[in-house]
Amino acid sequence: MRIWKLALTALLSSACLLAQARDEIKPVGRNNPPPTEALGGFGRYEVKPAVLVGAYAGQAVNEKALASFQRNFDQRVGAWVTAQNAKPANGELVRTLVIEPRMEKVRFISGGVRFWTGPFAGSSRVLVKMKLVDQATGAVIAEPEFYQHARGMAGAFTFGATDNSMLIRVATLAQEYLQTNQTTAVGGSTGWTGE
């Protein structure tokens, strides 16, 4: 009986390591470059719904992660945009900045999987890009990327709470980028710590 348990553990560990090796998810670096201009030059903001791209789209667990990210993005970026749009516009020509979030890559471990496999399921990871476009000209002002992860062991101890909070943190990074670059174009963190 003991050999059977060891074999199953080895098999699960191998599968998780292969999945992690296949699914390389990380940003280009630690810092996002600044936008081409300060974002305060735009008097209005329009937020597009987040999308899931490439091979990640259409998979139930990834779609669940996208829906959770969208809720968190709406609570943070959406609320900030509503407050900005409520301010009176400066000048006659009011420019609009279009915010287009997209989930480039994701490896999301659901609560059910965490419950049954614990840390053997591996780490959750997400990479989100946010394209900022001048509505009038179509010029891309910035395209920062944001990364977060949740370690497998932490996910196991919290029954998936850290996997879900990863999606909150990545939405917060997007909000911070918008706020930080209002008066001066300085860039911001991708969330990558080099692990």
N, C-alpha and C positions, 0 to 999 in steps of 0.2 A: 504494500500500500504506500509506503514511504517513497519508493522509487517512482511510482506513478505521480505523486505530488511534485517531486523534484523535476521530473520530465515535463510536466505541465508548466511549472514555473519557468523553466528554461525556454520552453517554446513561446510562452507569452512575452518574456523578456526579449527574445530574439525578434519577434514580430514587432514589438514596440521600437526597438533600435532600428530596424529596417524602415519602419514608417517615418521615424524622425530623420534618418539619413536621406530618404527620398524627398522629404518635404522641407527643403531649406527655406526658412522664412526669416528674413532680417532686412533692415534698411541698409542704404548705401553707407551711412556713417552715423555719428552721434548728433550732428547738427544739420538743421535745414538751412539752406541759403536764404537770404532776405528776399522779399518780393521786389519787383523792379521799381516799385514806388510805395510810399506809405499808404496804408489802406484807409486812412482818414480822409483821403481825397475823394472817396466815394461816399455819396450821401444816402444811398439806398443799397440794400443787400437782398439777394434772392437765393434761397436754398433749394437745391434739387434733392430728390430722394436718393439715398445711398443705394449703390448697386454692387453686386457681386460679379466678378469678371472671370473669364477663362474657365478652366476645368473645375473651379470651385463652385460655380453656379449650378443650381439644380440639385445639389445634394442636400438632403433634409437637414442634417446637423449644421451645415454651413448656412442654410437659409434661416435656421433658428438663430444662429449667431448674428446674422445680418439684421434680423428683426430686433434683437436685443440691442445691437449697436445703434440702430436707427432710433429707438426709444431714448437711449442715453444721449445721442447726438442732438435730438430734438430738445431734450431737457437742458442741455448746456448751450450748444451753438444756436439752436432755434430760439431759445429764450433771449440770448444775447442779441441776435438779429432783430427780434421783435422790439427790444429796447432801443436799438440803434435806429430802426425805421420810424420809431415814435418821435424822435427828435426832429425839430424843424430843419428843413434843408437849407444849406448855405448857398447863396448865389442863385442865378437863374438856370444854369446848366447843371442838372443833378445827374451824376454818373451812378450807374448801378454795377455792383460787383456780384457776379454769379458764383456761388459756392457749390462745387460738385464733388461730393465724397464718394469714393469707391473702395470697396474692400478688395485689395489686390490679391492677398493670400491669407488663408486662415487654416488653422488646425485647432478645432474647438472640440474639447472633450465634454460631452453632456453629463449632467448629474447622474443619469442612469448608468452610464458607462463607468463613471467614477465610483459609484456604489458597488458595482460588481467586480471591477478590476483594480480599483484604487490607483496606486502610483504606477502600476504596470502599463497603464494606458499612455503614459508619457506626459509631456508638457503641452499645454495649449499655447498657441501663438497667433498673433494677428498683425497684418501690415495694411494700413489704410493710407491711401493717397487722397489729397484734397486739392482739386484744381480750382484756382481762382481766376476768373475770366472777366475782362471788361465787356459788359453786355453790348455796348455801342460798337466797339471795334473788333471784338473777338480775340483781342490780344490776351495771352496768358500772362497774368501778373505774377503768379507763383504756383508751384505744385509741390508743396511740402508733403512729407510722408511721416507716418506715426506708427510706432511699434510698441507692442506690449506682449508679455507672456505670463503664464502661470505654471509654476513648477508642478510636476506630477505628485510629489509627496505632499505639498501644501494643498493641492486639489483633493487628495485622498482624505486628509485630516478634516477638511471643511466640507466634504461631500459635494464639491463642485463650486463652492462660493467664490473661490479665488479665480476660477475659470470665468465666471460671470463678471467679477469685478475688473478683470482685464479689459472688458469691453467698455466699462465706465471710464477707466484710466485713459484709454486711447481717445475717447470722445473729449475728455478734459484737455488732453494735449492739443487737439484741434482748436478748441475754444481759446486756450492760452496763446496759440500762434496768432489768431485773429486779434486778440486784445493787445498783445505785445507789439504788434506791427502797425498800430493805429497812427501814432505821431511820427515814428521813425522806423524805417525799414531795417530791422536788425536780425531777422531770421528767428530761429528757436530750436528747441530740442526735438529730436526724433523719438526719444524715449529709450534709445538703445544704450545699454551700459557696457557693451563689449563682452558680454558673457558668452 
